[in-house]
Amino acid sequence: MLSPPLNQIATPALQTISIDRYALMMEADGGTVLKQGQVWFKQGHRFFYRPLLPHRKYDFYDTRRQINKFGVFQHGVKDDQPHNCYLNVIIFDRLYSYEANTLSTGPLRNLKDAMKKGVAVRRICDPEEFASNGYPVYMSAYRRNHYGGDTRWGAQRRDPEGFSKWAHTIFKCPETIVLGVYTRGELLSFEVSWLVEDTLVLSTIVHSEKGIALRTPDTLLHAWRITARDQPGVNFILDSLMASTGVDEFKLRRGGRALALRAYVNINRAGLSLIRHIWPGAYSRIAGRAPDEMLPNNRRVEPA
């Protein structure tokens, strides 16, 4: 375990997995996935589905023709094809020029502060270690923000045996990457990811209260960006779909890009209009933010 200069952090070698194998891991991770034609979708709220790799552009005609499952499916489309909404994702895609000193003042100060306090990153390879040390981190996060509080997988992981079962499940895949942030041997935060084809997908991130105080969010993101920079064949870090303003702003200030991907959702215009009037929150998530729409701090959503 090392706490080195900012741009010399020890990074793990990544093994690529196929989208089919990734789908199996997402299912083991507690998600509901299904394949329609050549596209893997993950279930969100009830009958709402989006692709496992939502930043990609799929052929509109081929994808729509092969959806035969009841539900609402939303996916990106190619530039010259019909669209009726936007998918908003946050990605990091300028990977090979990344250096810590390119960060803005606040994030760079946080990162330096973490390093001065002995915060260090290393890969966790032992499921037993992860199960025993990761559980207190998970519960600290739950007490702070009720992480996963209303989900089936969240309830499972709040039980020590359930957390251990989850830990052993994800480690059955040797390509699983779990990075842990430590100080003096104590695990403060962790994040689970996979390299799916050309995309490093950040999946599950958990910070303890002590980790937040010691700037582990900045430390983990820096470690992932160094890892992607030094790994041939990685073109994207897929962080997440756009969510809350504060979380999104954290990522955008550190080099992430908020994209508006032309997309299609299989609801007719009348259905969309009905949702808009009776369920405006859901409509907003489905319709998405359009290119050049203003965000806080004079940022804009960029066209994909």
Contacts in CASP RR format, 6 or more apart in sequence:
PFRMAT RR
TARGET T0000
AUTHOR 0000-0000-0000
METHOD contacts of the structure
MODEL  1
MLSPPLNQIATPALQTISIDRYALMMEADGGTVLKQGQVWFKQGHRFFYR
PLLPHRKYDFYDTRRQINKFGVFQHGVKDDQPHNCYLNVIIFDRLYSYEA
NTLSTGPLRNLKDAMKKGVAVRRICDPEEFASNGYPVYMSAYRRNHYGGD
TRWGAQRRDPEGFSKWAHTIFKCPETIVLGVYTRGELLSFEVSWLVEDTL
VLSTIVHSEKGIALRTPDTLLHAWRITARDQPGVNFILDSLMASTGVDEF
KLRRGGRALALRAYVNINRAGLSLIRHIWPGAYSRIAGRAPDEMLPNNRR
VEPA
1 120 0 8 1.000
1 121 0 8 1.000
1 122 0 8 1.000
1 182 0 8 1.000
1 185 0 8 1.000
2 9 0 8 1.000
2 10 0 8 1.000
2 120 0 8 1.000
2 121 0 8 1.000
2 122 0 8 1.000
3 115 0 8 1.000
3 118 0 8 1.000
3 119 0 8 1.000
3 120 0 8 1.000
4 10 0 8 1.000
5 115 0 8 1.000
6 100 0 8 1.000
6 101 0 8 1.000
6 111 0 8 1.000
6 112 0 8 1.000
6 115 0 8 1.000
6 222 0 8 1.000
7 99 0 8 1.000
7 100 0 8 1.000
7 101 0 8 1.000
7 226 0 8 1.000
9 121 0 8 1.000
9 222 0 8 1.000
9 223 0 8 1.000
9 226 0 8 1.000
10 121 0 8 1.000
10 122 0 8 1.000
11 223 0 8 1.000
11 226 0 8 1.000
11 227 0 8 1.000
11 230 0 8 1.000
11 231 0 8 1.000
12 123 0 8 1.000
12 177 0 8 1.000
12 179 0 8 1.000
12 227 0 8 1.000
13 231 0 8 1.000
14 175 0 8 1.000
14 177 0 8 1.000
14 195 0 8 1.000
14 200 0 8 1.000
14 227 0 8 1.000
14 231 0 8 1.000
14 234 0 8 1.000
15 174 0 8 1.000
15 175 0 8 1.000
15 195 0 8 1.000
16 175 0 8 1.000
16 195 0 8 1.000
16 196 0 8 1.000
16 197 0 8 1.000
17 25 0 8 1.000
17 173 0 8 1.000
17 175 0 8 1.000
17 194 0 8 1.000
17 195 0 8 1.000
17 196 0 8 1.000
18 196 0 8 1.000
18 197 0 8 1.000
19 40 0 8 1.000
19 52 0 8 1.000
19 53 0 8 1.000
19 196 0 8 1.000
19 197 0 8 1.000
20 40 0 8 1.000
21 173 0 8 1.000
21 175 0 8 1.000
22 40 0 8 1.000
22 52 0 8 1.000
22 194 0 8 1.000
22 196 0 8 1.000
22 201 0 8 1.000
23 33 0 8 1.000
23 35 0 8 1.000
23 40 0 8 1.000
23 52 0 8 1.000
24 173 0 8 1.000
25 170 0 8 1.000
25 173 0 8 1.000
25 176 0 8 1.000
25 194 0 8 1.000
26 33 0 8 1.000
26 42 0 8 1.000
26 52 0 8 1.000
27 33 0 8 1.000
28 169 0 8 1.000
28 170 0 8 1.000
28 172 0 8 1.000
28 173 0 8 1.000
29 153 0 8 1.000
29 166 0 8 1.000
29 169 0 8 1.000
29 170 0 8 1.000
29 192 0 8 1.000
29 203 0 8 1.000
29 204 0 8 1.000
30 152 0 8 1.000
30 153 0 8 1.000
30 166 0 8 1.000
31 42 0 8 1.000
31 43 0 8 1.000
31 153 0 8 1.000
32 42 0 8 1.000
32 43 0 8 1.000
32 44 0 8 1.000
33 40 0 8 1.000
33 41 0 8 1.000
33 42 0 8 1.000
33 43 0 8 1.000
33 52 0 8 1.000
34 40 0 8 1.000
34 41 0 8 1.000
34 43 0 8 1.000
34 49 0 8 1.000
34 69 0 8 1.000
35 41 0 8 1.000
36 63 0 8 1.000
36 66 0 8 1.000
36 67 0 8 1.000
36 68 0 8 1.000
36 69 0 8 1.000
36 73 0 8 1.000
37 62 0 8 1.000
37 63 0 8 1.000
37 66 0 8 1.000
37 67 0 8 1.000
38 62 0 8 1.000
38 63 0 8 1.000
38 66 0 8 1.000
39 51 0 8 1.000
39 58 0 8 1.000
39 63 0 8 1.000
39 66 0 8 1.000
39 75 0 8 1.000
40 51 0 8 1.000
40 52 0 8 1.000
40 53 0 8 1.000
41 49 0 8 1.000
41 50 0 8 1.000
41 51 0 8 1.000
41 52 0 8 1.000
41 73 0 8 1.000
41 75 0 8 1.000
42 49 0 8 1.000
42 50 0 8 1.000
42 51 0 8 1.000
42 52 0 8 1.000
43 49 0 8 1.000
44 50 0 8 1.000
45 282 0 8 1.000
47 70 0 8 1.000
47 71 0 8 1.000
47 72 0 8 1.000
48 71 0 8 1.000
48 72 0 8 1.000
48 74 0 8 1.000
49 69 0 8 1.000
49 71 0 8 1.000
49 72 0 8 1.000
49 73 0 8 1.000
49 74 0 8 1.000
50 73 0 8 1.000
50 74 0 8 1.000
50 75 0 8 1.000
50 87 0 8 1.000
50 241 0 8 1.000
51 58 0 8 1.000
51 75 0 8 1.000
51 76 0 8 1.000
52 196 0 8 1.000
53 196 0 8 1.000
53 197 0 8 1.000
53 199 0 8 1.000
53 201 0 8 1.000
53 238 0 8 1.000
54 75 0 8 1.000
54 76 0 8 1.000
54 87 0 8 1.000
54 89 0 8 1.000
54 238 0 8 1.000
54 241 0 8 1.000
54 261 0 8 1.000
55 89 0 8 1.000
55 91 0 8 1.000
55 199 0 8 1.000
55 236 0 8 1.000
55 238 0 8 1.000
55 259 0 8 1.000
55 261 0 8 1.000
55 304 0 8 1.000
56 76 0 8 1.000
57 76 0 8 1.000
57 77 0 8 1.000
57 78 0 8 1.000
57 79 0 8 1.000
57 261 0 8 1.000
57 262 0 8 1.000
57 304 0 8 1.000
58 75 0 8 1.000
58 76 0 8 1.000
58 77 0 8 1.000
58 78 0 8 1.000
59 77 0 8 1.000
59 78 0 8 1.000
59 81 0 8 1.000
60 77 0 8 1.000
60 78 0 8 1.000
60 81 0 8 1.000
60 82 0 8 1.000
60 83 0 8 1.000
60 264 0 8 1.000
61 81 0 8 1.000
63 75 0 8 1.000
63 77 0 8 1.000
64 264 0 8 1.000
64 266 0 8 1.000
67 73 0 8 1.000
67 266 0 8 1.000
71 266 0 8 1.000
72 265 0 8 1.000
72 266 0 8 1.000
72 267 0 8 1.000
72 286 0 8 1.000
73 265 0 8 1.000
73 266 0 8 1.000
74 85 0 8 1.000
74 87 0 8 1.000
74 263 0 8 1.000
74 264 0 8 1.000
74 265 0 8 1.000
74 266 0 8 1.000
74 286 0 8 1.000
75 87 0 8 1.000
75 263 0 8 1.000
75 264 0 8 1.000
76 83 0 8 1.000
76 87 0 8 1.000
76 261 0 8 1.000
76 262 0 8 1.000
76 263 0 8 1.000
76 264 0 8 1.000
77 83 0 8 1.000
77 262 0 8 1.000
77 263 0 8 1.000
77 264 0 8 1.000
79 262 0 8 1.000
81 262 0 8 1.000
81 264 0 8 1.000
82 264 0 8 1.000
83 262 0 8 1.000
83 263 0 8 1.000
83 264 0 8 1.000
84 263 0 8 1.000
84 264 0 8 1.000
84 265 0 8 1.000
84 269 0 8 1.000
84 272 0 8 1.000
85 263 0 8 1.000
85 264 0 8 1.000
85 265 0 8 1.000
85 286 0 8 1.000
85 287 0 8 1.000
85 288 0 8 1.000
86 260 0 8 1.000
86 261 0 8 1.000
86 262 0 8 1.000
86 263 0 8 1.000
86 287 0 8 1.000
86 288 0 8 1.000
86 289 0 8 1.000
86 290 0 8 1.000
86 291 0 8 1.000
87 241 0 8 1.000
87 260 0 8 1.000
87 261 0 8 1.000
87 263 0 8 1.000
87 288 0 8 1.000
88 241 0 8 1.000
88 242 0 8 1.000
88 258 0 8 1.000
88 259 0 8 1.000
88 260 0 8 1.000
88 261 0 8 1.000
88 288 0 8 1.000
88 289 0 8 1.000
88 301 0 8 1.000
89 238 0 8 1.000
89 239 0 8 1.000
89 240 0 8 1.000
89 241 0 8 1.000
89 242 0 8 1.000
89 258 0 8 1.000
89 259 0 8 1.000
89 261 0 8 1.000
89 304 0 8 1.000
90 239 0 8 1.000
90 240 0 8 1.000
90 241 0 8 1.000
90 242 0 8 1.000
90 248 0 8 1.000
90 251 0 8 1.000
90 252 0 8 1.000
90 256 0 8 1.000
90 257 0 8 1.000
90 258 0 8 1.000
90 259 0 8 1.000
91 236 0 8 1.000
91 237 0 8 1.000
91 238 0 8 1.000
91 239 0 8 1.000
91 256 0 8 1.000
91 257 0 8 1.000
91 259 0 8 1.000
92 225 0 8 1.000
92 228 0 8 1.000
92 236 0 8 1.000
92 237 0 8 1.000
92 239 0 8 1.000
92 255 0 8 1.000
92 256 0 8 1.000
92 257 0 8 1.000
93 235 0 8 1.000
93 236 0 8 1.000
93 237 0 8 1.000
93 257 0 8 1.000
94 255 0 8 1.000
95 225 0 8 1.000
95 228 0 8 1.000
95 229 0 8 1.000
95 234 0 8 1.000
95 235 0 8 1.000
95 236 0 8 1.000
95 237 0 8 1.000
96 229 0 8 1.000
98 225 0 8 1.000
98 226 0 8 1.000
98 228 0 8 1.000
98 229 0 8 1.000
100 108 0 8 1.000
100 111 0 8 1.000
100 222 0 8 1.000
101 108 0 8 1.000
103 111 0 8 1.000
103 254 0 8 1.000
103 255 0 8 1.000
104 253 0 8 1.000
104 254 0 8 1.000
106 253 0 8 1.000
107 218 0 8 1.000
107 253 0 8 1.000
107 254 0 8 1.000
110 215 0 8 1.000
110 218 0 8 1.000
111 215 0 8 1.000
111 218 0 8 1.000
111 219 0 8 1.000
111 222 0 8 1.000
113 215 0 8 1.000
114 214 0 8 1.000
114 215 0 8 1.000
114 216 0 8 1.000
114 218 0 8 1.000
114 219 0 8 1.000
115 219 0 8 1.000
117 183 0 8 1.000
117 214 0 8 1.000
118 183 0 8 1.000
118 184 0 8 1.000
119 181 0 8 1.000
119 182 0 8 1.000
119 183 0 8 1.000
119 188 0 8 1.000
119 214 0 8 1.000
119 215 0 8 1.000
119 216 0 8 1.000
119 219 0 8 1.000
120 181 0 8 1.000
120 182 0 8 1.000
120 183 0 8 1.000
121 179 0 8 1.000
121 180 0 8 1.000
121 181 0 8 1.000
121 182 0 8 1.000
121 219 0 8 1.000
121 220 0 8 1.000
121 223 0 8 1.000
122 179 0 8 1.000
122 180 0 8 1.000
122 182 0 8 1.000
123 177 0 8 1.000
123 178 0 8 1.000
123 179 0 8 1.000
123 180 0 8 1.000
124 130 0 8 1.000
124 133 0 8 1.000
124 178 0 8 1.000
124 179 0 8 1.000
124 180 0 8 1.000
124 190 0 8 1.000
125 178 0 8 1.000
127 167 0 8 1.000
127 168 0 8 1.000
127 170 0 8 1.000
127 171 0 8 1.000
130 167 0 8 1.000
130 171 0 8 1.000
130 178 0 8 1.000
130 190 0 8 1.000
131 163 0 8 1.000
131 164 0 8 1.000
131 167 0 8 1.000
131 168 0 8 1.000
133 187 0 8 1.000
134 163 0 8 1.000
134 167 0 8 1.000
134 187 0 8 1.000
134 190 0 8 1.000
134 206 0 8 1.000
135 160 0 8 1.000
135 163 0 8 1.000
135 164 0 8 1.000
136 187 0 8 1.000
136 208 0 8 1.000
137 187 0 8 1.000
137 188 0 8 1.000
137 189 0 8 1.000
137 190 0 8 1.000
137 206 0 8 1.000
137 207 0 8 1.000
137 208 0 8 1.000
138 147 0 8 1.000
138 157 0 8 1.000
138 158 0 8 1.000
138 163 0 8 1.000
138 206 0 8 1.000
139 158 0 8 1.000
140 207 0 8 1.000
140 208 0 8 1.000
140 209 0 8 1.000
140 210 0 8 1.000
141 147 0 8 1.000
141 206 0 8 1.000
141 207 0 8 1.000
141 208 0 8 1.000
142 148 0 8 1.000
142 149 0 8 1.000
142 158 0 8 1.000
143 209 0 8 1.000
144 209 0 8 1.000
144 212 0 8 1.000
147 154 0 8 1.000
147 206 0 8 1.000
148 154 0 8 1.000
149 155 0 8 1.000
149 158 0 8 1.000
153 166 0 8 1.000
156 162 0 8 1.000
156 163 0 8 1.000
156 165 0 8 1.000
156 166 0 8 1.000
157 163 0 8 1.000
157 166 0 8 1.000
170 176 0 8 1.000
170 178 0 8 1.000
170 192 0 8 1.000
171 178 0 8 1.000
173 194 0 8 1.000
175 194 0 8 1.000
175 195 0 8 1.000
176 192 0 8 1.000
176 193 0 8 1.000
176 194 0 8 1.000
177 192 0 8 1.000
177 193 0 8 1.000
177 194 0 8 1.000
177 195 0 8 1.000
178 190 0 8 1.000
178 191 0 8 1.000
178 192 0 8 1.000
178 193 0 8 1.000
179 190 0 8 1.000
179 191 0 8 1.000
179 193 0 8 1.000
179 220 0 8 1.000
179 223 0 8 1.000
179 224 0 8 1.000
180 187 0 8 1.000
180 188 0 8 1.000
180 189 0 8 1.000
180 190 0 8 1.000
180 191 0 8 1.000
180 220 0 8 1.000
181 187 0 8 1.000
181 188 0 8 1.000
181 189 0 8 1.000
181 190 0 8 1.000
181 211 0 8 1.000
181 216 0 8 1.000
181 219 0 8 1.000
181 220 0 8 1.000
181 223 0 8 1.000
182 188 0 8 1.000
183 210 0 8 1.000
183 214 0 8 1.000
186 210 0 8 1.000
188 207 0 8 1.000
188 208 0 8 1.000
188 210 0 8 1.000
188 211 0 8 1.000
188 214 0 8 1.000
188 216 0 8 1.000
189 205 0 8 1.000
189 206 0 8 1.000
189 207 0 8 1.000
189 208 0 8 1.000
189 211 0 8 1.000
189 216 0 8 1.000
189 217 0 8 1.000
189 219 0 8 1.000
189 220 0 8 1.000
190 205 0 8 1.000
190 206 0 8 1.000
191 202 0 8 1.000
191 203 0 8 1.000
191 204 0 8 1.000
191 205 0 8 1.000
191 206 0 8 1.000
191 220 0 8 1.000
191 224 0 8 1.000
192 203 0 8 1.000
192 204 0 8 1.000
192 205 0 8 1.000
193 200 0 8 1.000
193 201 0 8 1.000
193 202 0 8 1.000
193 203 0 8 1.000
193 224 0 8 1.000
194 200 0 8 1.000
194 201 0 8 1.000
194 203 0 8 1.000
195 201 0 8 1.000
195 231 0 8 1.000
195 234 0 8 1.000
198 233 0 8 1.000
198 234 0 8 1.000
198 235 0 8 1.000
198 236 0 8 1.000
199 234 0 8 1.000
199 235 0 8 1.000
199 236 0 8 1.000
199 237 0 8 1.000
199 238 0 8 1.000
200 224 0 8 1.000
200 227 0 8 1.000
200 228 0 8 1.000
200 231 0 8 1.000
200 234 0 8 1.000
200 236 0 8 1.000
200 237 0 8 1.000
200 238 0 8 1.000
201 238 0 8 1.000
202 224 0 8 1.000
202 237 0 8 1.000
202 238 0 8 1.000
202 239 0 8 1.000
202 240 0 8 1.000
205 220 0 8 1.000
207 216 0 8 1.000
207 217 0 8 1.000
217 250 0 8 1.000
218 254 0 8 1.000
221 251 0 8 1.000
221 254 0 8 1.000
224 237 0 8 1.000
225 237 0 8 1.000
228 234 0 8 1.000
228 237 0 8 1.000
239 251 0 8 1.000
239 256 0 8 1.000
240 247 0 8 1.000
240 251 0 8 1.000
242 248 0 8 1.000
242 258 0 8 1.000
242 289 0 8 1.000
245 295 0 8 1.000
245 296 0 8 1.000
248 258 0 8 1.000
248 295 0 8 1.000
249 295 0 8 1.000
249 296 0 8 1.000
249 297 0 8 1.000
249 299 0 8 1.000
252 258 0 8 1.000
252 295 0 8 1.000
252 299 0 8 1.000
253 297 0 8 1.000
257 302 0 8 1.000
258 289 0 8 1.000
258 295 0 8 1.000
258 299 0 8 1.000
258 300 0 8 1.000
258 301 0 8 1.000
258 302 0 8 1.000
259 301 0 8 1.000
259 302 0 8 1.000
259 303 0 8 1.000
259 304 0 8 1.000
260 288 0 8 1.000
260 289 0 8 1.000
260 290 0 8 1.000
260 291 0 8 1.000
260 293 0 8 1.000
260 301 0 8 1.000
260 302 0 8 1.000
260 303 0 8 1.000
260 304 0 8 1.000
261 304 0 8 1.000
262 304 0 8 1.000
265 272 0 8 1.000
265 286 0 8 1.000
267 275 0 8 1.000
267 286 0 8 1.000
272 283 0 8 1.000
272 286 0 8 1.000
272 287 0 8 1.000
275 282 0 8 1.000
275 283 0 8 1.000
275 286 0 8 1.000
276 283 0 8 1.000
276 287 0 8 1.000
289 295 0 8 1.000
289 301 0 8 1.000
290 301 0 8 1.000
291 300 0 8 1.000
291 301 0 8 1.000
291 302 0 8 1.000
291 303 0 8 1.000
292 300 0 8 1.000
292 301 0 8 1.000
292 303 0 8 1.000
293 300 0 8 1.000
293 301 0 8 1.000
294 300 0 8 1.000
295 301 0 8 1.000
END
